[in-house]
Amino acid sequence: MGGFRRSGKGRGLQEVDIALRLTVVWAIVAVISFWPKRQDNLTLLIASTGILLLVWAVAIASLRVRLGRRKTLEQL
């Protein structure tokens, strides 16, 4: 019973797409954090920045592995 095999190329691009969407969410969190100018919201901004950096690092590393070459970010 023949199944199909998914190409690995699309997955790397999916992860970059997810990272781009999370960047938009991060921008919204940044605006909300500074809107009322309260210090309580800075914790949310710092936490979301850390998560965003982690997601981008994983997405870029995954894309580099999917390409099968070790390229720099500028070459991608």
C-alpha contacts under 8 A as a table, 3 or more apart, distances in Angstrom:
res1	aa1	res2	aa2	distance
7	S	10	G	6.36
7	S	11	R	7.74
8	G	11	R	5.48
8	G	12	G	7.02
8	G	66	R	6.28
9	K	12	G	5.77
9	K	13	L	6.92
9	K	66	R	5.98
9	K	67	L	7.21
10	G	13	L	5.23
10	G	14	Q	6.18
11	R	14	Q	4.88
11	R	15	E	6.32
12	G	15	E	5.22
12	G	16	V	6.45
12	G	59	A	6.99
12	G	62	S	5.82
12	G	63	L	4.55
12	G	66	R	6.19
13	L	16	V	5.03
13	L	17	D	6.14
13	L	63	L	6.93
14	Q	17	D	4.96
14	Q	18	I	6.18
15	E	18	I	4.99
15	E	19	A	6.15
15	E	59	A	5.23
15	E	62	S	7.71
15	E	63	L	7.84
16	V	19	A	4.92
16	V	20	L	6.15
16	V	56	W	7.60
16	V	59	A	5.42
16	V	60	I	7.18
16	V	63	L	7.69
17	D	20	L	5.05
17	D	21	R	6.26
18	I	21	R	5.11
18	I	22	L	6.16
19	A	22	L	5.05
19	A	23	T	6.17
19	A	52	L	7.61
19	A	55	V	6.14
19	A	56	W	5.78
19	A	59	A	6.73
20	L	23	T	5.00
20	L	24	V	6.58
21	R	24	V	5.18
21	R	25	V	6.44
22	L	25	V	4.85
22	L	26	W	6.01
22	L	52	L	6.87
23	T	26	W	4.91
23	T	27	A	6.24
23	T	52	L	6.82
24	V	27	A	5.08
24	V	28	I	6.42
25	V	28	I	5.10
25	V	29	V	6.26
26	W	29	V	4.95
26	W	30	A	6.10
26	W	48	S	6.46
26	W	49	T	7.14
26	W	52	L	7.22
27	A	30	A	4.99
27	A	31	V	6.29
28	I	31	V	5.18
28	I	32	I	6.20
29	V	32	I	5.05
29	V	33	S	5.95
29	V	44	L	7.73
29	V	45	L	6.54
29	V	48	S	7.70
30	A	33	S	5.03
30	A	34	F	6.46
30	A	45	L	5.92
31	V	34	F	5.48
31	V	35	W	5.95
32	I	35	W	5.13
32	I	36	P	7.60
33	S	36	P	7.24
33	S	37	K	7.27
33	S	38	R	7.62
33	S	41	N	4.91
33	S	42	L	6.16
33	S	44	L	7.27
33	S	45	L	6.35
34	F	37	K	4.89
34	F	38	R	7.02
34	F	41	N	7.40
34	F	42	L	7.87
38	R	41	N	6.12
38	R	42	L	7.69
39	Q	42	L	5.47
39	Q	43	T	7.89
40	D	43	T	6.36
40	D	44	L	7.95
41	N	44	L	5.37
41	N	45	L	6.61
42	L	45	L	4.95
42	L	46	I	6.12
43	T	46	I	5.17
43	T	47	A	6.10
44	L	47	A	5.19
44	L	48	S	6.03
45	L	48	S	5.17
45	L	49	T	6.05
46	I	49	T	5.11
46	I	50	G	6.35
47	A	50	G	5.23
47	A	51	I	6.35
48	S	51	I	5.07
48	S	52	L	6.00
49	T	52	L	5.01
49	T	53	L	6.19
50	G	53	L	5.23
50	G	54	L	6.30
51	I	54	L	5.10
51	I	55	V	6.16
52	L	55	V	5.12
52	L	56	W	6.20
53	L	56	W	5.20
53	L	57	A	6.13
54	L	57	A	5.11
54	L	58	V	6.26
55	V	58	V	5.22
55	V	59	A	6.09
56	W	59	A	5.00
56	W	60	I	6.03
57	A	60	I	5.34
57	A	61	A	6.07
58	V	61	A	5.14
58	V	62	S	5.92
59	A	62	S	5.11
59	A	63	L	6.11
60	I	63	L	5.08
60	I	64	R	6.17
60	I	73	L	7.69
61	A	64	R	5.11
61	A	65	V	6.24
62	S	65	V	5.12
62	S	66	R	6.09
63	L	66	R	5.02
63	L	67	L	6.21
64	R	67	L	5.21
64	R	68	G	6.50
64	R	69	R	6.29
64	R	70	R	6.12
64	R	71	K	6.49
64	R	76	L	7.99
65	V	68	G	5.06
65	V	69	R	6.62
65	V	70	R	7.38
66	R	69	R	7.96
71	K	74	E	7.97
71	K	75	Q	5.89
71	K	76	L	6.64
72	T	75	Q	5.30
72	T	76	L	6.62
73	L	76	L	5.26
